[in-house]
Amino acid sequence: MKPKLFLEDVGKISTSVAGKNIWLVEDLHRHELFKGRHLPNKIYVVDFPGRGMGQEFLLSRHICGPLKFLMIQQIGHSMIRLFKNAFVGRVAQFVILWGGRPLDLLAADPPLYEDNLIDTTYIKLTRVEDASVNRGWRVVKSSVVGEFWKDDTWLIMEECIASGKTLKYFVDESFGEHRPKKLFIFPVCASLEGLEGINEVCVKHGVEFIPVLNSAIVQVAEKGVCKPFTDLGLQPLTIVTRNFYKTLSERYQGSPLCWVGDIGDSLYKTHEYMIETLTDMFKLNMDFGKEDFSQWNHALFSKTFQTKLKKRESEVYEKLKSVMGDG
């Protein structure tokens, strides 16, 4: 699936730092393909050329467990440091649990600031499936450990933004307590749809919204494979560089496979995540013979996992049997 436009068509490299290109996409809502969309005036995309860590993450749907946690941490902290000089006044971070946990700056090494720990609050947003609402999810409550810091710059730590419903809910709620001057997000994968919801709230409250994205601006699939979740992958309005598109297309065999799957499962439920990933690949008729399973989590070849897979997805198991070990 080939995108209708590329990052080179709508953006420009504003600077290059430490081997990373920082692209600036301005006024995307004025482009004929995005007219009427409530997009931020400025979107930054940090490009990691030559299969750097940021690109490698989006090419690694198969990776899960501690390795994925560390990848998210390294990419997120790297992007945050690039924009540190754009922060104003005192800075607070709001870590969305559980997916945003790898981005927590209290674990940054070296620390973001040498003289103090960053103001930190942990947020748990609870959502339920609801077929009556768009994308089928509804946020029902939020739990806060910490406070709504009266700081000038807020960082919302969420690793992946698809529909953006949970973040929109939190931002709208939190601005009732305090309105910072700037709101930054540093997701390792994010969609246009997700940015729209947050931007609408920021415009309403007069807060400058600055999204900093990893390697791509993604279109949510109109009809996804990994329901009830929203697919983030190659779509007609997904925006990447031409070179990265070629790499993505080769890696995912030209399919619209979601690059990230369920991030929470990928971090904390590795068996569940691998079953989801294999099933999605199967549904898209990807050739398992072209997949390097030696790069997958070693649990793939265990008897315990194979038994689960056979019970849950027997067709997938049969297709994989020739490349899976005996445990």
C-alpha positions as CSV (number, residue, x, y, z in Angstrom):
1,M,0.0,0.0,0.0
2,K,1.6,3.2,-1.2
3,P,1.0,6.6,0.5
4,K,-0.4,9.5,-1.5
5,L,2.3,11.8,-0.3
6,F,5.6,11.7,1.6
7,L,7.3,13.7,4.3
8,E,9.5,15.4,1.7
9,D,6.3,16.7,0.1
10,V,4.9,18.4,3.2
11,G,7.8,19.1,5.5
12,K,11.3,20.4,5.6
13,I,14.3,19.5,7.8
14,S,14.5,22.2,10.4
15,T,17.7,20.9,11.9
16,S,19.9,17.8,12.2
17,V,21.3,16.8,15.6
18,A,23.3,13.7,16.7
19,G,22.5,11.9,13.4
20,K,18.7,12.6,13.6
21,N,16.8,14.8,11.2
22,I,14.1,17.0,12.8
23,W,11.4,17.6,10.2
24,L,8.9,20.4,10.6
25,V,5.5,20.0,9.0
26,E,3.5,23.3,9.0
27,D,-0.2,23.9,8.3
28,L,-0.9,20.4,7.1
29,H,-4.6,21.2,7.5
30,R,-4.2,23.5,4.4
31,H,-3.1,20.6,2.2
32,E,-5.9,19.5,-0.1
33,L,-5.8,16.0,1.4
34,F,-6.3,17.3,4.9
35,K,-8.7,20.2,4.5
36,G,-11.1,20.5,7.3
37,R,-9.0,18.5,9.7
38,H,-8.3,20.0,13.1
39,L,-4.5,19.5,13.0
40,P,-1.8,21.4,14.9
41,N,-0.1,24.2,13.0
42,K,3.2,22.6,13.6
43,I,4.1,18.9,13.8
44,Y,7.7,17.8,14.4
45,V,8.9,14.4,13.1
46,V,12.2,13.1,14.4
47,D,13.6,10.9,11.7
48,F,16.2,8.3,12.5
49,P,17.8,7.6,9.1
50,G,19.5,4.4,8.2
51,R,17.3,2.2,10.4
52,G,18.2,4.1,13.5
53,M,16.4,3.1,16.7
54,G,13.2,5.1,15.9
55,Q,12.7,3.4,12.5
56,E,13.8,0.1,13.9
57,F,10.9,0.3,16.4
58,L,8.3,0.8,13.7
59,L,9.8,-2.1,11.7
60,S,9.6,-4.4,14.8
61,R,6.0,-5.5,15.3
62,H,7.4,-8.8,16.4
63,I,9.4,-7.5,19.3
64,C,8.0,-7.7,22.8
65,G,8.9,-7.8,26.5
66,P,11.9,-6.1,28.0
67,L,13.5,-5.3,24.7
68,K,10.5,-3.3,23.5
69,F,10.3,-1.5,26.8
70,L,13.9,-0.4,26.4
71,M,13.4,0.6,22.8
72,I,10.5,2.9,23.8
73,Q,12.6,4.3,26.6
74,Q,15.6,5.1,24.4
75,I,13.6,6.6,21.6
76,G,11.4,8.7,23.8
77,H,14.2,10.1,26.0
78,S,16.2,10.8,22.9
79,M,13.4,12.9,21.3
80,I,12.7,14.7,24.6
81,R,16.3,15.8,24.9
82,L,16.2,17.3,21.4
83,F,13.5,19.7,22.5
84,K,14.6,20.4,26.0
85,N,15.6,24.0,25.1
86,A,12.0,24.7,23.9
87,F,10.5,24.0,27.3
88,V,9.6,27.2,29.3
89,G,9.6,27.7,33.0
90,R,9.2,24.7,35.3
91,V,8.4,21.4,33.6
92,A,6.0,18.6,34.7
93,Q,5.4,15.2,33.2
94,F,2.2,13.2,33.3
95,V,2.9,9.5,32.8
96,I,0.0,7.6,31.3
97,L,0.0,4.0,32.8
98,W,0.8,1.5,31.8
99,G,2.1,2.1,28.3
100,G,3.8,5.4,29.0
101,R,5.9,3.9,31.8
102,P,9.0,3.5,29.6
103,L,9.0,7.2,28.9
104,D,9.1,8.2,32.6
105,L,11.9,10.8,33.0
106,L,12.6,9.8,36.6
107,A,14.4,6.8,35.0
108,A,16.3,9.0,32.5
109,D,20.0,8.3,32.4
110,P,21.6,10.9,32.6
111,P,18.8,12.9,34.3
112,L,17.1,15.5,32.3
113,Y,18.0,18.1,34.9
114,E,20.9,17.9,37.2
115,D,19.5,20.1,40.0
116,N,16.1,18.6,40.5
117,L,13.7,15.8,39.7
118,I,11.0,16.7,37.2
119,D,7.5,17.2,38.7
120,T,5.7,13.9,38.1
121,T,2.2,12.6,38.2
122,Y,1.0,9.1,37.2
123,I,-2.4,8.7,35.4
124,K,-4.4,5.6,34.9
125,L,-7.3,6.0,32.4
126,T,-9.9,3.3,32.3
127,R,-11.9,2.7,29.1
128,V,-14.5,0.2,28.1
129,E,-15.7,-1.1,24.7
130,D,-18.8,0.8,23.5
131,A,-20.1,0.1,20.0
132,S,-22.2,3.3,20.1
133,V,-19.1,5.6,20.0
134,N,-16.5,6.3,17.4
135,R,-13.8,3.6,17.3
136,G,-15.7,1.6,19.9
137,W,-14.1,2.8,23.1
138,R,-15.3,5.1,25.9
139,V,-13.2,6.5,28.8
140,V,-15.1,6.0,32.0
141,K,-12.7,7.4,34.7
142,S,-9.2,8.5,35.5
143,S,-7.1,7.9,38.6
144,V,-4.4,10.4,39.5
145,V,-1.3,9.8,41.7
146,G,0.3,13.2,42.1
147,E,-1.1,16.6,41.3
148,F,-1.9,18.9,38.4
149,W,1.3,20.8,38.6
150,K,1.0,24.6,38.1
151,D,4.0,24.5,35.7
152,D,4.5,26.3,32.4
153,T,5.4,23.2,30.4
154,W,3.6,19.9,30.5
155,L,4.9,16.7,29.0
156,I,2.3,14.0,28.4
157,M,4.0,10.6,28.4
158,E,2.1,8.1,26.2
159,E,3.9,5.7,24.0
160,C,1.3,5.3,21.3
161,I,-1.6,7.5,20.2
162,A,-4.2,5.9,17.9
163,S,-7.7,7.3,18.3
164,G,-6.4,9.7,21.0
165,K,-9.6,9.3,23.0
166,T,-7.9,8.6,26.3
167,L,-5.5,11.5,26.0
168,K,-8.2,13.9,24.9
169,Y,-10.2,12.9,27.9
170,F,-7.3,13.5,30.3
171,V,-6.1,16.8,28.7
172,D,-9.6,18.2,28.8
173,E,-10.0,17.2,32.4
174,S,-6.6,18.4,33.5
175,F,-6.9,21.9,31.9
176,G,-9.8,22.5,34.3
177,E,-7.2,22.4,37.0
178,H,-4.4,24.3,35.3
179,R,-3.6,25.6,31.9
180,P,0.2,25.4,31.0
181,K,1.7,27.6,28.3
182,K,2.9,24.6,26.3
183,L,1.9,20.9,26.0
184,F,4.4,18.5,24.5
185,I,3.9,14.8,23.5
186,F,6.6,12.4,22.4
187,P,4.9,9.2,21.3
188,V,6.9,6.5,19.5
189,C,3.9,6.1,17.2
190,A,1.0,8.4,16.7
191,S,-1.9,9.1,14.3
192,L,-3.4,12.2,12.7
193,E,-6.7,11.3,14.3
194,G,-5.1,11.2,17.7
195,L,-3.5,14.6,17.2
196,E,-6.8,16.2,16.2
197,G,-8.6,15.4,19.4
198,I,-5.8,16.8,21.6
199,N,-5.3,19.8,19.4
200,E,-9.0,20.7,19.7
201,V,-8.8,20.8,23.5
202,C,-5.6,22.9,23.4
203,V,-7.1,25.4,21.0
204,K,-10.2,25.7,23.2
205,H,-8.1,26.4,26.3
206,G,-5.4,28.6,24.6
207,V,-2.5,26.1,25.2
208,E,0.3,25.7,22.6
209,F,0.3,22.1,21.5
210,I,3.6,20.7,20.2
211,P,3.6,17.1,19.0
212,V,7.0,15.5,18.5
213,L,6.6,12.2,16.6
214,N,8.9,9.3,15.8
215,S,9.6,8.8,12.0
216,A,6.0,8.9,10.8
217,I,2.6,10.6,10.9
218,V,0.2,7.7,10.7
219,Q,-3.3,7.4,9.3
220,V,-5.6,5.1,11.4
221,A,-6.9,2.3,9.2
222,E,-10.6,2.7,8.2
223,K,-11.0,-1.0,8.6
224,G,-8.4,-2.6,10.8
225,V,-7.2,-6.1,11.2
226,C,-6.5,-6.3,15.0
227,K,-10.0,-5.3,16.2
228,P,-11.1,-3.9,18.6
229,F,-7.8,-2.0,18.5
230,T,-7.0,0.7,15.9
231,D,-4.4,-0.2,13.3
232,L,-1.4,2.1,12.7
233,G,0.5,1.2,9.6
234,L,0.9,1.9,5.9
235,Q,-2.2,3.7,4.7
236,P,-2.9,6.2,1.9
237,L,-2.5,9.2,4.2
238,T,0.4,7.8,6.3
239,I,3.4,10.2,6.0
240,V,7.0,8.9,6.0
241,T,10.1,9.6,4.0
242,R,10.4,7.9,0.6
243,N,13.3,5.8,1.8
244,F,11.6,4.7,4.9
245,Y,8.5,3.8,2.9
246,K,10.6,1.4,0.9
247,T,12.0,-0.2,4.0
248,L,8.5,-0.5,5.6
249,S,7.0,-2.0,2.5
250,E,9.7,-4.6,2.3
251,R,9.5,-5.5,6.0
252,Y,5.7,-5.9,6.0
253,Q,5.5,-7.4,2.5
254,G,3.5,-4.4,1.2
255,S,0.7,-5.1,3.7
256,P,-1.0,-2.6,6.0
257,L,-0.1,-4.6,9.1
258,C,-0.2,-2.5,12.2
259,W,3.4,-1.6,13.2
260,V,2.8,-1.7,17.0
261,G,-0.2,-3.9,17.8
262,D,-1.4,-3.6,21.4
263,I,1.5,-1.9,23.1
264,G,0.3,-2.8,26.5
265,D,0.3,-6.5,25.6
266,S,3.7,-6.2,23.9
267,L,5.2,-5.0,27.2
268,Y,3.4,-7.0,29.8
269,K,1.6,-10.0,28.0
270,T,4.2,-11.4,25.6
271,H,2.4,-14.6,24.8
272,E,-0.9,-12.8,24.1
273,Y,0.9,-10.2,22.0
274,M,2.7,-12.8,19.8
275,I,-0.6,-14.7,19.2
276,E,-2.2,-11.4,18.2
277,T,0.7,-10.5,15.9
278,L,0.9,-13.9,14.2
279,T,-2.9,-13.9,13.7
280,D,-2.8,-10.5,12.1
281,M,-0.1,-11.6,9.8
282,F,-2.1,-14.7,8.9
283,K,-5.2,-12.6,8.2
284,L,-3.2,-10.4,5.8
285,N,-1.8,-13.5,4.0
286,M,1.8,-12.6,4.8
287,D,4.3,-15.2,3.8
288,F,5.7,-16.7,7.1
289,G,8.5,-18.2,5.0
290,K,9.9,-14.7,4.6
291,E,9.8,-13.9,8.4
292,D,13.0,-14.3,10.4
293,F,11.6,-15.9,13.5
294,S,15.1,-16.1,15.1
295,Q,14.5,-12.4,15.9
296,W,11.3,-13.1,17.9
297,N,11.0,-13.6,21.6
298,H,12.5,-17.0,22.5
299,A,9.1,-17.9,24.1
300,L,7.8,-18.4,20.5
301,F,9.5,-21.8,20.4
302,S,8.4,-23.0,23.8
303,K,6.0,-25.8,24.3
304,T,3.8,-23.6,26.5
305,F,3.4,-21.0,23.8
306,Q,2.8,-23.5,21.0
307,T,0.1,-25.2,23.1
308,K,-1.6,-21.8,23.6
309,L,-1.4,-20.9,20.0
310,K,-2.7,-24.3,18.8
311,K,-5.7,-24.0,21.1
312,R,-6.5,-20.4,20.3
313,E,-5.6,-20.2,16.6
314,S,-5.2,-23.7,15.1
315,E,-4.9,-22.5,11.5
316,V,-2.1,-20.1,12.4
317,Y,-0.4,-22.9,14.3
318,E,-0.5,-25.3,11.4
319,K,0.9,-22.7,9.1
320,L,3.8,-22.0,11.5
321,K,4.5,-25.6,12.5
322,S,7.3,-26.0,10.0
323,V,9.3,-23.1,11.4
324,M,8.6,-23.6,15.1
325,G,10.7,-25.8,17.3
326,D,9.6,-28.6,19.5
327,G,10.0,-26.5,22.7
